[in-house]
């Protein structure tokens, strides 16, 4: 099923074409003017347009460049009752893929639609994988097609999928292939920030917002003209959700301590591993914010759904592994072991295992014995079971890497307040530590305090006030 937009001011033609294509399984929308059609494209990026030339207000041919700006890859079929050479030439020069002269029959329409959609699907399948995404499986080809469609529009995008499936890679690919690629891509992990710091990180603060404060841009301001990637958006607190909704609706921000809002030109791509519809049902996530974020969706498949991609992924990771020699390769036995093993942590877990195997192989061919042992219960570092042995070593290494990245981001952006870096880090780390231990003890504060080595009243003082 493909998304098709029909633009014709004659109700009978719009209805008959809609019925014809709907019967063939397509999802169809109809507009009576170019202006209405352009507005629809901002919320419903079509995979094919049937566009009449003579429309009320703006004519169809003059609107083609604007359609191209919103849906660059969608074929456009121009329809007209006044077939002449000049119109045909103008249509082709404007970028039309086909030209239909009215009256036409259903056979002509379906033949052209089928041919153009098949051509688009073939082009998407043969295009190089976007932005570090690797795979030739059918499910990844669908991801590539969705990423390409998202990149050709300005719509907000919600990327869903389990932890470790590559949601940030998809976001980076969308940005890199979009009209905003010359601007910045600013990632913010909402789950990694304590509630007290999230608003400042997103919206920044003005000079004098607190004692000794100098003006600091937040993520929205840094992403102006580019893309803001909100990772783990499902973990945003209610008050943060409310402010995000306001920014998306008004396209302006109010930094902490500021008296006047500032306009921002930002495209938002959000990602989550949560079922936001279920969260809406229980009141954990705002319905209006979900509608704003979930205009266009990309679903990242679990590694178990794309086992055919495992050999290509291993080869890709070896090419970029810091511990890999220039000619290092994986043996057939190693690949068989990779295929036979469950990867609940998805692509992220596989990459970590290949990195370890590359080091253990010491520049030689990777063999099954070089794979690190699975984590207890088949759960990854990002899962629910506490890792031990090799898994704990990997977790510690990842934590050190994350700390280095955090310090680099703070100092590189010139953002840390002098003498406050240690305190800021403790706020971030302590919030993550206490919330994770509470989650693993099912919210039992007494048990959590015992694990943390705190008394219960001290733990209570470290929790956000409800």
Sine and cosine of phi, psi and omega as CSV:
sin_phi,cos_phi,sin_psi,cos_psi,sin_omega,cos_omega
0.00,0.00,0.75,-0.67,0.00,-1.00
-0.88,-0.48,0.37,-0.93,0.04,-1.00
-1.00,-0.02,0.84,-0.54,-0.05,-1.00
-0.81,-0.59,0.72,-0.69,0.03,-1.00
-0.92,-0.39,0.83,-0.56,0.04,-1.00
-0.97,-0.23,0.81,-0.59,-0.02,-1.00
-0.87,-0.49,0.98,-0.20,-0.03,-1.00
-0.41,-0.91,0.71,-0.71,-0.05,-1.00
-1.00,0.05,-0.05,1.00,0.07,-1.00
-1.00,-0.02,0.94,-0.34,-0.09,-1.00
-0.82,0.57,-0.61,0.79,-0.04,-1.00
-0.91,0.42,-0.66,0.75,0.01,-1.00
-0.93,0.36,-0.71,0.71,0.03,-1.00
-0.86,0.52,-0.68,0.73,-0.02,-1.00
-0.92,0.39,-0.71,0.71,-0.06,-1.00
-0.92,0.39,-0.66,0.75,0.06,-1.00
-0.91,0.42,-0.65,0.76,0.03,-1.00
-0.87,0.48,-0.70,0.71,0.02,-1.00
-0.90,0.43,-0.67,0.74,-0.01,-1.00
-0.87,0.50,-0.74,0.67,-0.06,-1.00
-0.98,0.22,-0.54,0.84,0.08,-1.00
-0.90,0.44,-0.64,0.77,0.03,-1.00
-0.90,0.43,-0.40,0.92,0.02,-1.00
-1.00,-0.03,0.17,0.99,0.13,-0.99
1.00,-0.06,0.13,0.99,-0.02,-1.00
-1.00,0.03,0.40,-0.92,0.06,-1.00
-0.99,-0.12,0.92,-0.39,-0.21,-0.98
-0.90,-0.43,0.66,-0.75,0.20,-0.98
-0.81,-0.58,0.47,-0.88,-0.07,-1.00
-0.81,-0.59,0.70,-0.71,0.07,-1.00
-0.79,-0.61,0.53,-0.85,-0.04,-1.00
-0.98,-0.19,-0.04,1.00,0.01,-1.00
-0.49,-0.87,0.32,-0.95,0.04,-1.00
-0.90,0.44,-0.63,0.78,-0.01,-1.00
-0.89,0.45,-0.70,0.72,0.03,-1.00
-0.90,0.43,-0.64,0.77,-0.01,-1.00
-0.91,0.41,-0.65,0.76,0.02,-1.00
-0.90,0.44,-0.62,0.79,0.05,-1.00
-0.91,0.41,-0.65,0.76,0.04,-1.00
-0.89,0.46,-0.64,0.77,-0.03,-1.00
-0.87,0.50,-0.46,0.89,-0.02,-1.00
-0.95,0.31,-0.33,0.94,0.00,-1.00
-0.88,-0.48,-0.19,0.98,-0.08,-1.00
-0.60,-0.80,0.98,0.21,-0.06,-1.00
-0.92,0.40,0.95,-0.33,-0.07,-1.00
-0.97,0.26,0.40,-0.92,0.09,-1.00
-1.00,-0.10,-0.14,0.99,0.08,-1.00
-0.33,-0.95,0.62,-0.79,0.05,-1.00
-0.87,-0.49,0.68,-0.74,0.21,-0.98
-0.95,-0.32,0.94,-0.35,-0.24,-0.97
-0.86,-0.52,0.87,-0.48,0.07,-1.00
-0.97,0.24,0.49,-0.87,-0.01,-1.00
-0.98,0.17,-0.80,0.60,-0.07,-1.00
-1.00,-0.01,0.94,-0.33,-0.04,-1.00
-0.78,-0.63,0.41,-0.91,0.09,-1.00
-0.90,0.43,0.69,-0.72,-0.06,-1.00
0.99,0.16,-0.85,-0.53,-0.06,-1.00
-0.98,0.22,0.69,-0.73,0.00,-1.00
-0.99,0.17,0.34,-0.94,-0.11,-0.99
-0.89,0.46,-0.66,0.75,-0.05,-1.00
-0.90,0.44,-0.66,0.75,-0.01,-1.00
-0.94,0.35,-0.33,0.94,-0.01,-1.00
-1.00,0.03,-0.18,0.98,-0.06,-1.00
-0.84,0.55,-0.69,0.72,0.03,-1.00
-0.84,0.54,-0.60,0.80,0.02,-1.00
-0.94,0.34,-0.60,0.80,0.11,-0.99
-0.89,0.46,-0.66,0.75,0.00,-1.00
-0.88,0.48,-0.59,0.81,0.01,-1.00
-0.91,0.41,-0.51,0.86,-0.03,-1.00
-1.00,0.00,-0.63,0.78,-0.03,-1.00
-0.70,-0.71,0.99,0.16,-0.19,-0.98
-0.90,0.44,-0.52,0.85,-0.13,-0.99
-0.99,-0.14,-0.09,1.00,-0.07,-1.00
-0.97,0.25,0.81,-0.58,0.07,-1.00
-0.90,0.44,0.59,-0.80,0.02,-1.00
-0.89,-0.45,0.83,-0.55,0.07,-1.00
-0.97,-0.23,0.89,-0.45,-0.01,-1.00
-1.00,0.04,0.73,-0.69,0.02,-1.00
-0.88,-0.48,0.67,-0.74,0.03,-1.00
-0.44,-0.90,0.52,-0.85,0.10,-0.99
-1.00,-0.06,-0.03,1.00,-0.06,-1.00
-0.85,-0.53,0.95,0.31,-0.07,-1.00
-0.97,0.25,0.93,-0.37,0.12,-0.99
-0.63,-0.77,0.20,-0.98,-0.09,-1.00
-0.89,0.47,-0.67,0.74,-0.04,-1.00
-0.87,0.49,-0.70,0.72,0.01,-1.00
-0.91,0.42,-0.67,0.74,0.00,-1.00
-0.89,0.46,-0.69,0.72,0.00,-1.00
-0.90,0.44,-0.70,0.71,0.01,-1.00
-0.88,0.48,-0.62,0.78,-0.01,-1.00
-0.90,0.44,-0.72,0.69,-0.01,-1.00
-0.92,0.40,-0.68,0.73,0.01,-1.00
-0.89,0.45,-0.53,0.85,0.01,-1.00
-0.97,0.24,-0.25,0.97,0.05,-1.00
0.93,-0.37,0.27,0.96,0.04,-1.00
-0.94,0.34,0.62,-0.78,0.02,-1.00
-1.00,0.06,-0.50,0.87,-0.01,-1.00
-0.56,-0.83,0.25,-0.97,-0.09,-1.00
-0.66,-0.75,0.89,-0.46,-0.03,-1.00
-0.91,-0.42,0.76,-0.65,0.04,-1.00
-0.98,-0.21,0.80,-0.61,0.04,-1.00
-0.97,0.24,0.54,-0.84,-0.08,1.00
-0.98,0.18,0.54,-0.84,0.05,-1.00
-0.80,-0.60,0.34,-0.94,0.00,-1.00
-0.98,-0.22,0.19,-0.98,-0.09,-1.00
-0.90,0.45,-0.52,0.85,-0.01,-1.00
-0.90,0.44,-0.67,0.74,0.04,-1.00
-0.87,0.49,-0.72,0.69,-0.06,-1.00
-0.89,0.45,-0.77,0.64,-0.05,-1.00
-0.90,0.43,-0.58,0.81,0.01,-1.00
-0.90,0.43,-0.70,0.71,0.00,-1.00
-0.92,0.39,-0.71,0.70,-0.01,-1.00
-0.87,0.49,-0.73,0.68,-0.01,-1.00
-0.88,0.48,-0.68,0.74,-0.03,-1.00
-0.91,0.41,-0.70,0.71,-0.04,-1.00
-0.93,0.36,-0.64,0.77,0.03,-1.00
-0.92,0.40,-0.61,0.79,0.04,-1.00
-0.91,0.40,-0.64,0.77,0.02,-1.00
-0.89,0.45,-0.67,0.75,0.01,-1.00
-0.90,0.44,-0.66,0.75,0.01,-1.00
-0.90,0.43,-0.64,0.77,0.02,-1.00
-0.91,0.42,-0.67,0.74,0.01,-1.00
-0.90,0.43,-0.64,0.76,0.01,-1.00
-0.91,0.41,-0.63,0.78,-0.03,-1.00
-0.94,0.35,-0.54,0.84,-0.06,-1.00
-1.00,-0.01,-0.16,0.99,-0.01,-1.00
-0.93,0.36,0.52,-0.86,0.03,-1.00
-0.89,0.45,0.58,-0.81,-0.01,-1.00
-0.84,0.54,0.71,-0.70,-0.04,-1.00
-0.98,0.20,0.67,-0.74,0.27,-0.96
0.79,0.62,0.71,0.70,0.06,-1.00
0.99,0.11,-0.07,1.00,0.09,-1.00
-0.97,0.25,0.74,-0.68,-0.10,-0.99
-0.82,-0.57,0.67,-0.75,0.09,-1.00
0.47,-0.88,0.57,-0.82,0.06,-1.00
-0.88,-0.47,0.04,1.00,0.00,-1.00
-0.92,0.40,0.36,-0.93,-0.02,-1.00
-0.87,0.50,-0.63,0.77,-0.05,-1.00
-0.92,0.38,-0.57,0.83,0.04,-1.00
-0.97,0.24,-0.50,0.86,0.09,-1.00
-0.88,0.47,-0.59,0.80,0.06,-1.00
-0.92,0.39,-0.61,0.80,0.06,-1.00
-0.89,0.46,-0.71,0.70,0.00,-1.00
-0.85,0.52,-0.67,0.75,0.00,-1.00
-0.90,0.43,-0.66,0.75,0.01,-1.00
-0.92,0.39,-0.65,0.76,0.04,-1.00
-0.88,0.47,-0.68,0.73,0.01,-1.00
-0.89,0.46,-0.67,0.74,0.04,-1.00
-0.90,0.44,-0.69,0.73,0.01,-1.00
-0.89,0.46,-0.63,0.78,-0.02,-1.00
-0.92,0.39,-0.45,0.89,-0.05,-1.00
-0.99,0.11,-0.02,1.00,-0.02,-1.00
-0.81,-0.59,0.05,-1.00,0.04,-1.00
-0.94,-0.33,0.20,0.98,-0.09,-1.00
-0.94,0.35,0.53,-0.85,0.20,-0.98
-0.88,0.48,0.57,-0.82,-0.06,-1.00
-0.82,-0.58,0.67,-0.74,0.14,-0.99
-0.91,-0.42,0.87,-0.49,0.01,-1.00
-0.98,-0.20,0.83,-0.56,-0.02,-1.00
-0.90,-0.44,0.34,-0.94,0.02,-1.00
0.50,-0.87,0.32,-0.95,-0.02,-1.00
-0.93,0.38,0.26,-0.97,0.05,-1.00
-0.86,0.51,0.71,-0.70,0.08,-1.00
1.00,0.05,0.14,0.99,-0.05,-1.00
-1.00,0.03,-0.15,0.99,0.04,-1.00
0.98,-0.22,0.52,0.86,-0.05,-1.00
-0.91,0.42,-0.64,0.77,0.01,-1.00
-0.93,0.37,-0.58,0.81,0.08,-1.00
-0.86,0.51,-0.67,0.74,0.03,-1.00
-0.89,0.45,-0.66,0.75,0.02,-1.00
-0.89,0.46,-0.68,0.73,0.01,-1.00
-0.91,0.42,-0.59,0.81,0.02,-1.00
-0.92,0.40,-0.67,0.74,0.03,-1.00
-0.87,0.50,-0.73,0.68,0.00,-1.00
-0.89,0.45,-0.70,0.71,-0.09,-1.00
-0.90,0.43,-0.43,0.90,-0.02,-1.00
-0.97,-0.25,0.14,0.99,-0.06,-1.00
-0.99,-0.12,0.13,-0.99,0.06,-1.00
-0.93,0.37,-0.19,0.98,-0.02,-1.00
-0.99,-0.12,0.17,0.99,-0.13,-0.99
-0.88,0.47,-0.39,0.92,0.05,-1.00
-0.96,0.27,-0.30,0.96,0.04,-1.00
-1.00,0.03,-0.01,-1.00,-0.06,-1.00
-0.99,0.11,0.53,-0.85,0.25,-0.97
-0.96,-0.27,0.90,-0.44,-0.07,-1.00
-0.93,-0.37,0.94,-0.35,0.02,-1.00
-1.00,0.00,0.64,-0.77,0.08,-1.00
-0.70,-0.71,0.85,-0.53,0.05,-1.00
-1.00,-0.07,0.96,-0.27,-0.08,-1.00
-0.93,0.36,-0.43,0.90,0.01,-1.00
-0.97,0.25,-0.34,0.94,-0.06,-1.00
-1.00,0.01,-0.10,1.00,-0.05,-1.00
-0.93,-0.37,0.69,-0.73,0.09,-1.00
-0.93,0.36,0.48,-0.88,-0.03,-1.00
-0.79,0.61,-0.55,0.84,-0.05,-1.00
-0.92,0.40,-0.39,0.92,-0.05,-1.00
-0.96,-0.27,-0.20,0.98,-0.12,-0.99
-0.90,0.45,-0.73,0.68,-0.06,-1.00
-0.89,0.45,-0.64,0.77,0.03,-1.00
-0.91,0.41,-0.64,0.77,0.01,-1.00
-0.90,0.43,-0.63,0.77,-0.04,-1.00
-0.98,0.22,-0.68,0.73,-0.19,-0.98
-0.93,-0.36,-0.20,0.98,0.01,-1.00
0.96,0.27,-0.10,-0.99,0.06,-1.00
-0.59,-0.81,0.40,-0.92,-0.02,-1.00
-1.00,-0.02,0.23,-0.97,0.05,-1.00
-0.88,0.47,0.75,-0.66,0.00,-1.00
0.99,0.12,0.15,0.99,0.01,-1.00
-0.88,0.48,-0.51,0.86,0.14,-0.99
-0.53,-0.85,0.13,-0.99,-0.12,-0.99
-0.84,0.55,0.86,-0.52,0.05,-1.00
0.98,0.17,0.11,0.99,-0.08,-1.00
-0.97,0.25,0.70,-0.71,0.21,-0.98
-0.97,-0.25,0.35,-0.94,-0.05,-1.00
-0.88,0.48,0.68,-0.73,0.02,-1.00
-0.67,-0.74,0.80,-0.61,0.06,-1.00
-0.96,0.29,0.65,-0.76,0.13,-0.99
-1.00,0.03,-0.06,-1.00,-0.07,-1.00
-0.89,0.46,-0.63,0.78,0.01,-1.00
-0.88,0.48,-0.70,0.71,0.00,-1.00
-0.92,0.40,-0.63,0.78,0.00,-1.00
-0.93,0.38,-0.44,0.90,0.00,-1.00
-1.00,-0.03,0.08,1.00,-0.05,-1.00
-0.84,0.55,0.80,-0.60,-0.07,-1.00
1.00,0.08,-0.06,1.00,-0.02,-1.00
-0.76,-0.65,-0.68,-0.74,-0.12,-0.99
-0.77,-0.64,0.69,-0.72,0.11,-0.99
-0.96,-0.29,0.83,-0.56,0.01,-1.00
-0.97,-0.24,0.93,-0.36,0.00,-1.00
-0.99,-0.14,0.99,-0.13,0.00,-1.00
-0.99,0.11,0.55,-0.84,-0.01,-1.00
0.82,0.57,0.72,0.70,-0.05,-1.00
-0.91,0.42,-0.40,0.92,0.02,-1.00
-0.92,0.40,-0.25,0.97,0.01,-1.00
-1.00,-0.07,0.07,1.00,-0.01,-1.00
-0.92,0.39,0.66,-0.75,0.03,-1.00
-0.93,0.36,0.38,-0.93,-0.04,-1.00
-0.81,0.59,-0.66,0.75,-0.04,-1.00
-0.94,0.35,-0.53,0.85,0.06,-1.00
-0.94,0.33,-0.64,0.77,0.06,-1.00
-0.85,0.53,-0.67,0.74,-0.02,-1.00
-0.90,0.44,-0.67,0.74,-0.01,-1.00
-0.95,0.33,-0.60,0.80,0.06,-1.00
-0.88,0.47,-0.68,0.73,0.02,-1.00
-0.86,0.50,-0.68,0.73,-0.01,-1.00
-0.88,0.48,-0.68,0.73,-0.01,-1.00
-0.91,0.41,-0.69,0.73,-0.01,-1.00
-0.90,0.43,-0.56,0.83,-0.01,-1.00
-0.98,0.18,-0.70,0.72,-0.10,-0.99
-1.00,-0.07,-0.29,0.96,-0.06,-1.00
0.82,0.57,0.69,0.72,0.09,-1.00
-0.48,-0.88,0.45,-0.89,-0.03,-1.00
-0.85,-0.53,0.37,-0.93,0.08,-1.00
-0.82,-0.57,0.99,-0.15,0.03,-1.00
-0.86,0.51,0.45,-0.89,0.02,-1.00
-0.86,0.51,0.76,-0.65,0.00,-1.00
1.00,0.07,-0.13,0.99,-0.01,-1.00
-0.99,0.12,0.42,-0.91,0.00,-1.00
-0.97,-0.26,-0.26,0.97,-0.02,-1.00
-0.74,-0.67,0.63,-0.78,0.01,-1.00
-0.95,0.31,0.38,-0.93,0.03,-1.00
-0.88,-0.47,0.77,-0.64,0.04,-1.00
-0.94,0.35,0.57,-0.82,0.05,-1.00
-0.71,-0.71,0.59,-0.80,0.06,-1.00
-0.92,-0.38,1.00,-0.02,-0.13,-0.99
-0.73,-0.69,0.70,-0.71,0.18,-0.98
-1.00,-0.08,0.72,-0.69,-0.04,-1.00
-0.96,-0.28,0.80,-0.59,0.18,-0.98
-0.89,-0.45,0.83,-0.56,-0.01,-1.00
-0.91,-0.42,0.38,-0.92,0.02,-1.00
-0.62,-0.79,0.50,-0.87,0.03,-1.00
-0.39,-0.92,0.48,-0.88,0.15,-0.99
-0.96,-0.27,0.16,0.99,0.00,-1.00
-0.99,-0.14,0.34,-0.94,0.14,-0.99
-1.00,0.03,1.00,-0.08,-0.11,-0.99
-0.92,0.39,-0.50,0.86,0.05,-1.00
-0.89,0.45,-0.65,0.76,0.06,-1.00
-0.92,0.39,-0.61,0.79,0.05,-1.00
-0.90,0.43,-0.60,0.80,0.08,-1.00
-0.89,0.46,-0.66,0.76,-0.05,-1.00
-0.89,0.46,-0.51,0.86,-0.02,-1.00
-0.98,-0.19,0.13,0.99,0.06,-1.00
0.99,0.14,0.25,0.97,-0.03,-1.00
-1.00,0.04,-0.34,0.94,-0.01,-1.00
-0.68,-0.73,0.58,-0.81,-0.07,-1.00
-0.96,0.27,0.73,-0.69,0.04,-1.00
-0.89,0.45,-0.71,0.71,-0.05,-1.00
-0.91,0.42,-0.58,0.81,0.04,-1.00
-0.94,0.35,-0.64,0.77,0.04,-1.00
-0.87,0.50,-0.66,0.75,0.02,-1.00
-0.89,0.45,-0.59,0.81,0.02,-1.00
-0.94,0.34,-0.59,0.81,-0.06,-1.00
-1.00,0.10,-0.57,0.82,-0.14,-0.99
-1.00,-0.09,0.76,0.65,0.06,-1.00
-0.97,0.24,-0.69,0.73,0.06,-1.00
-0.73,-0.68,0.69,-0.72,-0.10,-0.99
-0.86,-0.50,0.53,-0.85,0.16,-0.99
-0.77,-0.64,0.84,-0.54,0.00,-1.00
-0.97,-0.26,0.86,-0.51,0.00,-1.00
-1.00,0.03,0.80,-0.60,-0.06,-1.00
-0.98,0.21,0.48,-0.88,0.14,-0.99
-0.93,0.36,0.40,-0.92,-0.01,-1.00
-0.88,0.48,-0.50,0.87,0.02,-1.00
-0.90,0.43,-0.35,0.94,0.01,-1.00
-1.00,0.01,-0.05,1.00,-0.07,-1.00
-0.64,-0.77,0.76,0.65,-0.04,-1.00
-0.88,0.47,-0.46,0.89,0.02,-1.00
-0.89,0.45,-0.33,0.94,-0.03,-1.00
-1.00,0.06,-0.12,0.99,-0.10,-1.00
-0.85,0.53,-0.76,0.65,0.01,-1.00
-0.85,0.52,-0.66,0.75,0.01,-1.00
-0.91,0.41,-0.61,0.79,0.03,-1.00
-0.91,0.41,-0.68,0.73,0.02,-1.00
-0.87,0.49,-0.71,0.70,0.01,-1.00
-0.89,0.46,-0.66,0.75,0.02,-1.00
-0.89,0.45,-0.68,0.73,-0.01,-1.00
-0.93,0.37,-0.58,0.81,0.03,-1.00
-0.90,0.44,-0.59,0.81,-0.01,-1.00
-0.89,0.45,-0.58,0.81,-0.06,-1.00
-0.96,-0.29,0.10,0.99,-0.05,-1.00
-0.96,0.29,0.72,-0.69,-0.01,-1.00
-0.91,0.41,-0.37,0.93,-0.01,-1.00
-0.99,-0.17,0.15,0.99,-0.12,-0.99
-0.99,-0.10,0.70,-0.72,0.11,-0.99
-0.96,0.27,0.25,-0.97,-0.10,-0.99
-0.90,0.43,-0.47,0.88,-0.05,-1.00
-0.91,-0.42,0.28,0.96,-0.07,-1.00
-0.93,0.36,0.64,-0.77,-0.02,-1.00
-0.60,-0.80,0.20,-0.98,0.01,-1.00
-0.97,-0.22,0.67,-0.74,0.05,-1.00
-0.97,0.24,0.30,-0.95,0.06,-1.00
-0.87,0.50,-0.62,0.79,0.00,-1.00
-0.90,0.44,-0.62,0.79,0.04,-1.00
-0.90,0.44,-0.72,0.70,0.00,-1.00
-0.90,0.44,-0.62,0.79,0.05,-1.00
-0.89,0.46,-0.65,0.76,0.01,-1.00
-0.91,0.41,-0.61,0.79,0.03,-1.00
-0.90,0.43,-0.69,0.73,-0.01,-1.00
-0.91,0.40,-0.59,0.80,-0.07,-1.00
-0.97,0.22,-0.24,0.97,-0.13,-0.99
-0.99,-0.12,0.67,-0.74,0.07,-1.00
-0.95,0.31,0.56,-0.83,0.00,-1.00
-0.79,-0.61,0.96,0.27,-0.02,-1.00
-0.90,0.45,-0.36,0.93,0.05,-1.00
-1.00,0.02,0.10,1.00,0.12,-0.99
0.88,0.47,-0.53,-0.85,-0.14,-0.99
-0.89,0.46,-0.57,0.82,0.00,-1.00
-0.88,0.47,-0.68,0.73,0.02,-1.00
-0.92,0.39,-0.66,0.75,0.02,-1.00
-0.88,0.48,-0.70,0.72,0.00,-1.00
-0.88,0.48,-0.69,0.73,0.02,-1.00
-0.88,0.48,-0.64,0.77,0.01,-1.00
-0.92,0.40,-0.65,0.76,0.02,-1.00
-0.92,0.40,-0.63,0.78,0.05,-1.00
-0.87,0.50,-0.70,0.71,0.02,-1.00
-0.91,0.42,-0.71,0.71,-0.02,-1.00
-0.88,0.48,-0.62,0.79,0.00,-1.00
-0.89,0.45,-0.61,0.79,0.03,-1.00
-0.94,0.34,-0.71,0.70,-0.04,-1.00
-0.91,0.40,-0.49,0.87,0.00,-1.00
-0.97,0.24,-0.21,0.98,0.09,-1.00
0.80,0.60,0.72,0.70,0.05,-1.00
1.00,0.06,-0.11,0.99,-0.01,-1.00
-1.00,-0.06,-0.18,-0.98,0.00,-1.00
-0.95,0.30,0.70,-0.72,0.01,-1.00
-0.96,0.29,0.73,-0.68,0.01,-1.00
-0.81,-0.58,0.26,-0.97,-0.08,-1.00
-0.80,0.60,-0.59,0.81,-0.04,-1.00
-0.93,0.37,-0.23,0.97,0.03,-1.00
-0.99,0.13,-0.24,0.97,0.05,-1.00
-0.93,0.37,0.72,-0.69,0.10,-1.00
-0.92,0.40,0.47,-0.88,0.00,-1.00
-0.91,0.42,0.53,-0.85,0.06,-1.00
-0.87,0.50,0.49,-0.87,0.06,-1.00
-0.94,0.33,0.41,-0.91,-0.06,-1.00
-0.80,0.60,0.73,-0.68,0.04,-1.00
0.95,0.31,0.21,0.98,0.00,-1.00
0.94,0.34,0.43,0.90,-0.06,-1.00
-0.96,-0.29,0.63,-0.78,-0.05,-1.00
-1.00,0.07,0.06,-1.00,0.03,-1.00
-0.84,0.54,-0.55,0.84,-0.02,-1.00
-1.00,0.03,0.07,1.00,-0.04,-1.00
-1.00,0.00,-0.47,-0.88,-0.15,-0.99
-0.98,-0.22,-0.28,0.96,-0.02,-1.00
-1.00,-0.04,0.62,-0.78,0.00,-1.00
-0.96,0.29,0.83,-0.56,-0.04,-1.00
-0.96,0.26,0.48,-0.88,0.06,-1.00
-0.71,-0.70,0.19,-0.98,0.08,-1.00
0.87,0.49,-0.76,-0.65,0.00,-1.00
-0.86,0.51,-0.57,0.82,0.00,-1.00
-0.91,0.42,-0.63,0.77,0.03,-1.00
-0.92,0.39,-0.62,0.78,0.06,-1.00
-0.86,0.51,-0.71,0.70,0.01,-1.00
-0.90,0.44,-0.65,0.76,0.00,-1.00
-0.89,0.45,-0.68,0.74,0.02,-1.00
-0.89,0.45,-0.66,0.75,0.01,-1.00
-0.90,0.44,-0.64,0.76,0.02,-1.00
-0.92,0.40,-0.62,0.79,0.02,-1.00
-0.90,0.44,-0.70,0.72,0.03,-1.00
-0.88,0.47,-0.65,0.76,0.02,-1.00
-0.89,0.45,-0.66,0.75,0.00,-1.00
-0.91,0.42,-0.63,0.77,0.02,-1.00
-0.90,0.44,-0.70,0.72,0.02,-1.00
-0.88,0.48,-0.65,0.76,0.01,-1.00
-0.91,0.42,-0.65,0.76,-0.01,-1.00
-0.90,0.43,-0.72,0.69,0.01,-1.00
-0.89,0.45,-0.68,0.73,0.02,-1.00
-0.87,0.49,-0.64,0.77,0.00,-1.00
-0.92,0.40,-0.65,0.76,-0.02,-1.00
-0.92,0.40,-0.74,0.67,-0.06,-1.00
-0.97,0.24,-0.62,0.78,-0.02,-1.00
-0.89,0.46,-0.56,0.83,0.00,-1.00
-1.00,0.06,-0.05,1.00,-0.01,-1.00
0.92,0.39,0.49,0.87,-0.14,-0.99
-0.99,-0.11,-0.41,0.91,-0.13,-0.99
-0.92,0.38,0.68,-0.74,0.11,-0.99
-0.96,0.27,0.70,-0.71,-0.08,-1.00
-0.83,0.56,0.80,-0.60,0.02,-1.00
0.99,0.15,0.05,1.00,-0.08,-1.00
-0.93,-0.36,-0.04,1.00,-0.11,-0.99
-0.87,0.49,-0.69,0.72,-0.01,-1.00
-0.89,0.45,-0.70,0.71,-0.01,-1.00
-0.91,0.41,-0.66,0.75,0.03,-1.00
-0.88,0.47,-0.66,0.75,0.01,-1.00
-0.91,0.42,-0.67,0.74,0.01,-1.00
-0.87,0.49,-0.61,0.79,0.03,-1.00
-0.88,0.47,-0.70,0.71,-0.01,-1.00
-0.92,0.40,-0.76,0.65,-0.09,-1.00
-0.93,0.36,-0.66,0.76,-0.05,-1.00
-0.92,0.39,-0.63,0.78,0.02,-1.00
-0.89,0.45,-0.68,0.73,0.01,-1.00
-0.92,0.40,-0.65,0.76,-0.02,-1.00
-0.90,0.43,-0.76,0.65,-0.05,-1.00
-0.92,0.40,-0.65,0.76,-0.01,-1.00
-0.92,0.39,-0.60,0.80,0.00,-1.00
-0.93,0.36,-0.68,0.73,0.01,-1.00
-0.91,0.41,-0.64,0.76,0.06,-1.00
-0.89,0.46,-0.64,0.77,0.01,-1.00
-0.90,0.44,-0.63,0.78,-0.04,-1.00
-0.98,0.22,-0.24,0.97,0.07,-1.00
-0.95,-0.31,0.32,0.95,0.03,-1.00
0.83,0.56,0.57,0.82,0.06,-1.00
0.98,0.18,0.13,0.99,0.01,-1.00
-0.97,0.23,0.96,-0.26,-0.09,-1.00
-0.93,0.36,-0.55,0.84,0.02,-1.00
-0.90,0.43,-0.72,0.70,0.02,-1.00
-0.91,0.41,-0.65,0.76,0.00,-1.00
-0.91,0.42,-0.68,0.73,0.01,-1.00
-0.88,0.47,-0.60,0.80,0.00,-1.00
-0.91,0.41,-0.68,0.73,0.01,-1.00
-0.91,0.42,-0.65,0.76,-0.04,-1.00
-0.98,0.22,-0.25,0.97,-0.05,-1.00
0.97,0.22,0.49,0.87,0.00,-1.00
-0.88,-0.48,0.39,-0.92,0.19,-0.98
-0.99,0.13,0.30,-0.95,-0.17,-0.99
-0.90,0.44,-0.60,0.80,-0.01,-1.00
-0.93,0.37,-0.60,0.80,0.05,-1.00
-0.91,0.42,-0.68,0.74,0.03,-1.00
-0.88,0.48,-0.69,0.72,-0.02,-1.00
-0.86,0.51,-0.60,0.80,0.01,-1.00
-0.94,0.35,-0.36,0.93,-0.01,-1.00
-1.00,0.01,-0.17,0.99,-0.03,-1.00
-1.00,0.08,0.52,-0.85,0.06,-1.00
-0.88,0.47,0.63,-0.78,-0.01,-1.00
-0.95,0.32,0.71,-0.71,-0.01,-1.00
-1.00,0.03,0.00,0.00,0.00,0.00
